[in-house]
Amino acid sequence: MRLSINRRLIDQNERGDEGAFKFGFEPHQLDVKGLLGNIQLGYAYSAEFNGSRSNRNFVASDVLSIDIDGTMTLDQAVDDPFVASHATFIYTTVSHTPEKHHFRIGFALERTIVDRDELRAATRSLILKFGSDPNASDPSRIFFGNRSAEWVYFDGGIPTALLDELIAQGHGADKSDIESPRLASTRSNLSIREDQILVSAQGVSGPLRQFKRSEPLHCPFHKDEHASAFVIENKRGQKGIRCSACVQSFWATGYHDHYDFYSFEKAARAILQFPKLKSDLDEYFPHEDRDDFLSAARIEFVDEERLEPIQFLPGATFIRSPKGSGKTKRLQDLV
């Protein structure tokens, strides 16, 4: 498995080495026993990085990990059908007590994740499934070892098809573009099958078509004990559900929306291919393709998790970036 080990961090930084939170993560390719051996020595692990530990330096990971902090017991986790089928290991963390269980579940992957957004999305789906910390999906998250850990070993893992489903569920729904605890809802790539049985807040079971608009339901895409979803319906009469915990809408199979959400980016990249105006005089002569005038536009593509300060020039400025990347903050700086 591709990942990194940090031997400077032992049992949540026992040595007080502050620099070790960023440096010291050495890339390794280990089998499951090799990883568990390092964890038993108290060493921390994370994804593989090219340089210091940061989302920007993410390279790859062959394991997904989630933390359970008091929301279920070890016995409950072991008996969970998803854990029994797909988990690779469980070990208790340093904070674990008999009264409040703290442990980590690791899932080995059939295919390597080499896209940090995919890792974030897949982890977030597992977080929703087990009701763990919603803020713990960072691709460069540190997972500390524990020399006093209790262990449960499984002979399982996540196959590629299931990993793709987890990524589809988690993509684009883990952040808001506003500085508020309220998250912006997005539409999931997952759909509700026609024969899929849902359960209402009153305990009534049936397919989606049986329930009326706005009726509270238990979300079928995460561990939902409080009926955090409700039925939605569009103008064509097509039904779906919106889940406040997943922060996503899930539509029934057959829902179609042909809007291209990437048309802005495609247009910007196409404009970059236009020939630049040779001189100011060119502006006074007609062009066969009026779009050629856009060749003078200043267009930049950046690969950063957060937007850096922007120099706003005279005229219109258009910005397209994911939720949570800081567009609102940049506008606040302007006004």
C-alpha positions in Angstrom: 0.0 0.0 0.0 1.2 3.5 -0.9 1.3 5.8 2.1 3.7 7.6 4.4 5.0 6.9 7.9 6.3 9.4 10.4 8.6 8.0 13.0 9.0 11.4 14.7 5.3 11.3 15.8 4.7 8.8 18.5 1.4 8.4 20.3 0.1 11.9 19.4 3.5 13.6 19.6 4.9 12.3 22.9 8.2 14.0 22.2 6.7 17.5 21.6 8.3 17.7 18.2 6.1 20.5 16.6 8.0 20.3 13.3 7.0 16.7 12.9 3.4 17.6 12.1 4.6 18.9 8.7 8.0 17.2 8.1 9.1 13.6 8.6 6.4 11.8 6.6 8.5 9.3 4.5 6.8 7.5 1.6 6.5 3.7 1.9 4.9 0.8 0.1 3.8 -1.6 2.8 1.5 -4.6 3.1 -1.2 -4.5 5.8 1.0 -6.2 8.4 3.8 -3.7 7.7 1.4 -0.8 8.3 0.0 -2.3 11.5 3.5 -3.0 12.8 4.4 0.7 12.5 1.1 1.7 14.2 1.9 -0.6 17.0 5.2 1.1 17.5 3.2 4.4 17.9 4.2 5.9 14.5 1.8 8.1 12.6 0.7 7.5 9.1 -0.9 9.5 6.3 -1.1 9.7 2.5 2.0 9.7 0.4 3.4 13.2 -0.3 5.9 14.8 -2.6 7.7 16.9 0.1 6.2 18.1 3.3 2.7 17.1 4.5 0.2 19.3 2.8 -2.9 18.8 0.5 -0.9 20.5 -2.3 1.8 17.8 -2.0 -0.6 14.8 -2.0 0.6 12.0 -4.3 -1.4 8.8 -3.5 -3.0 6.6 -0.9 -4.1 3.0 -0.8 -6.0 3.2 2.4 -9.0 5.1 3.7 -9.3 5.8 7.5 -12.0 7.2 9.7 -12.1 8.0 13.4 -15.0 6.9 15.6 -15.1 9.1 18.7 -17.8 7.8 21.1 -20.6 7.5 18.6 -20.5 3.6 18.6 -18.7 0.9 20.5 -16.1 -1.5 19.3 -18.6 -4.4 19.4 -21.1 -2.3 17.3 -18.4 -1.6 14.7 -17.3 -5.2 14.5 -21.0 -6.3 14.0 -21.6 -3.6 11.3 -22.2 -5.3 8.0 -20.2 -2.8 6.0 -17.2 -3.2 8.4 -17.5 -7.0 8.3 -17.4 -7.0 4.5 -14.9 -4.2 3.7 -12.8 -3.1 6.7 -9.2 -4.2 7.0 -8.4 -3.3 10.6 -9.6 -1.5 13.7 -7.4 -0.2 16.5 -8.2 1.9 19.5 -6.6 5.4 19.7 -4.8 7.1 22.6 -8.1 8.7 23.7 -9.9 5.4 24.1 -11.5 4.6 27.5 -13.9 1.8 28.6 -16.6 4.4 29.1 -16.2 6.2 25.7 -14.7 4.2 22.9 -12.3 6.0 20.5 -11.0 3.9 17.6 -9.9 4.0 13.9 -11.2 1.9 11.1 -8.9 1.3 8.1 -10.0 0.2 4.7 -7.4 -1.1 2.2 -8.2 -0.1 -1.4 -8.2 -2.3 -4.6 -7.0 0.7 -6.6 -4.7 3.5 -5.7 -6.2 7.0 -5.2 -4.0 9.6 -6.9 -6.4 12.5 -6.8 -6.7 14.3 -3.5 -10.3 15.3 -4.2 -11.2 11.7 -4.7 -9.7 10.8 -1.4 -11.6 13.6 0.3 -14.9 12.5 -1.3 -14.5 8.8 -0.5 -13.5 9.6 3.1 -16.5 11.9 3.5 -18.9 9.2 2.3 -17.5 6.8 5.0 -17.8 9.6 7.6 -21.5 9.9 6.7 -22.0 6.2 6.8 -20.7 5.9 10.3 -21.7 9.3 11.7 -18.1 10.3 12.6 -16.4 13.7 12.6 -17.6 15.6 9.4 -14.5 17.8 9.4 -12.0 14.8 9.3 -11.9 14.3 5.5 -8.7 16.3 4.8 -6.5 14.4 2.3 -3.4 15.2 4.3 -4.9 14.2 7.7 -2.5 12.6 10.2 -3.5 9.2 11.8 -1.6 8.7 15.0 -0.3 5.3 16.1 -0.9 3.8 19.6 1.5 1.5 21.4 -1.3 0.4 23.8 -3.9 -0.2 21.1 -6.5 -3.0 21.1 -6.7 -4.6 17.7 -9.3 -6.2 15.4 -8.0 -7.5 12.1 -10.4 -8.2 9.1 -9.6 -9.8 5.8 -11.5 -7.1 3.8 -11.0 -4.1 1.6 -12.9 -1.8 -0.7 -13.1 -2.9 -4.3 -12.9 -0.5 -7.2 -16.7 -0.4 -7.9 -17.5 0.4 -4.3 -14.8 3.0 -4.2 -16.2 4.7 -7.2 -19.6 4.8 -5.5 -18.2 6.4 -2.4 -16.4 9.0 -4.5 -19.5 9.8 -6.5 -21.5 10.3 -3.2 -18.9 12.5 -1.6 -17.8 14.7 -4.6 -18.6 18.4 -4.2 -20.8 18.2 -1.1 -18.3 18.7 1.7 -17.8 22.4 1.7 -19.7 25.6 1.5 -18.6 28.7 -0.4 -19.8 31.0 2.5 -18.3 31.4 5.9 -21.2 30.0 7.7 -22.1 26.7 9.4 -24.8 26.2 6.7 -23.6 24.1 3.8 -24.7 24.6 0.2 -26.7 21.7 -1.1 -25.5 20.0 -4.3 -26.9 17.2 -6.5 -25.3 13.8 -6.0 -24.2 11.6 -8.9 -25.9 8.7 -7.1 -29.5 7.9 -7.8 -32.4 6.2 -6.1 -33.4 3.0 -7.8 -37.1 2.5 -8.8 -37.2 -0.6 -6.5 -35.2 0.8 -3.7 -37.1 0.7 -0.4 -37.0 3.8 1.8 -38.2 4.3 5.3 -40.2 7.4 6.5 -39.8 9.1 9.9 -43.0 7.2 11.0 -41.4 3.9 10.1 -43.4 3.3 6.9 -41.4 1.4 4.2 -41.8 1.7 0.4 -40.4 3.0 -2.9 -39.9 6.7 -3.4 -43.0 7.1 -5.6 -45.1 6.1 -2.6 -44.2 9.1 -0.5 -45.5 12.7 -0.9 -43.5 15.8 -1.4 -41.8 17.1 1.8 -42.4 13.8 3.7 -39.5 13.2 6.1 -37.4 10.1 5.3 -34.3 8.3 6.6 -31.5 8.9 4.1 -30.5 5.6 2.5 -27.0 6.9 1.7 -25.6 7.3 5.3 -26.2 6.1 8.8 -29.4 8.2 9.4 -31.0 7.7 12.8 -33.0 11.0 12.8 -34.7 11.1 9.4 -32.6 13.9 8.0 -34.0 13.7 4.5 -37.3 14.7 2.9 -39.0 14.2 -0.5 -38.5 16.7 -3.2 -40.3 17.0 -6.6 -39.5 19.0 -9.7 -41.9 20.7 -12.1 -42.0 17.5 -14.3 -43.2 15.5 -11.3 -39.9 13.6 -10.9 -39.1 12.8 -7.3 -35.9 12.7 -5.2 -34.8 13.3 -1.7 -32.7 16.1 -0.1 -30.6 15.1 2.9 -29.4 17.8 5.3 -26.7 15.6 6.6 -25.2 14.6 3.2 -25.9 18.2 2.0 -27.0 16.6 -1.3 -30.1 15.9 -3.4 -30.6 12.4 -4.7 -32.9 11.9 -7.7 -34.7 8.8 -8.9 -33.2 6.8 -11.7 -34.1 8.4 -15.0 -33.7 12.0 -13.9 -32.0 14.0 -16.6 -30.4 17.4 -16.6 -28.3 18.2 -19.6 -26.8 21.4 -18.2 -23.0 21.3 -18.6 -21.6 22.6 -15.3 -18.1 22.8 -16.9 -19.1 25.0 -19.9 -17.5 28.1 -18.3 -14.1 26.3 -17.9 -14.3 24.8 -21.4 -15.0 28.2 -22.9 -12.1 29.8 -21.0 -9.7 27.1 -22.2 -11.0 27.6 -25.8 -10.4 31.3 -25.7 -6.7 30.7 -24.7 -6.3 29.0 -28.1 -7.4 32.2 -30.0 -4.5 34.1 -31.6 -3.6 37.3 -29.7 -4.2 40.6 -31.4 -1.1 41.8 -33.1 -1.5 45.5 -32.4 -4.0 48.0 -31.1 -5.0 48.8 -34.7 -6.5 45.3 -35.0 -9.3 46.4 -32.8 -10.6 48.7 -35.5 -10.9 46.0 -38.2 -13.8 43.5 -38.3 -13.2 39.9 -37.3 -14.8 37.0 -39.0 -15.2 35.4 -35.6 -16.3 37.9 -33.0 -15.0 35.7 -30.2 -11.5 36.6 -31.3 -11.9 39.9 -29.3 -11.8 37.8 -26.2 -8.2 36.8 -27.0 -7.1 39.9 -25.1 -8.8 38.8 -21.9 -6.5 37.9 -19.0 -7.2 34.3 -18.2 -5.5 32.3 -15.4 -5.9 28.7 -14.3 -4.5 27.9 -10.8 -4.2 24.7 -8.9 -4.5 25.9 -5.3 -6.9 24.8 -2.6 -7.6 28.4 -1.5 -7.7 31.5 -3.7 -4.8 33.9 -3.2 -5.4 37.7 -3.2 -6.7 38.8 -6.6 -5.7 42.0 -8.5 -9.0 43.2 -9.8 -8.4 45.2 -13.0 -10.9 47.6 -14.7 -13.7 45.8 -16.4 -15.5 42.5 -15.5 -13.8 39.7 -13.6 -15.2 36.2 -13.6 -14.1 33.5 -11.1 -15.0 29.9 -11.2 -13.8 27.7 -8.3 -15.1 25.0 -6.0 -17.1 25.7 -2.9 -14.9 26.6 0.1 -12.1 28.0 -2.0 -12.6 31.6 -0.8 -14.5 33.5 -3.4 -16.6 35.3 -0.8 -13.5 36.3 1.1 -11.9 37.8 -2.0 -15.0 39.8 -2.7 -15.0 41.0 0.9 -11.4 42.3 0.4 -12.6 44.2 -2.6 -15.6 46.0 -1.0 
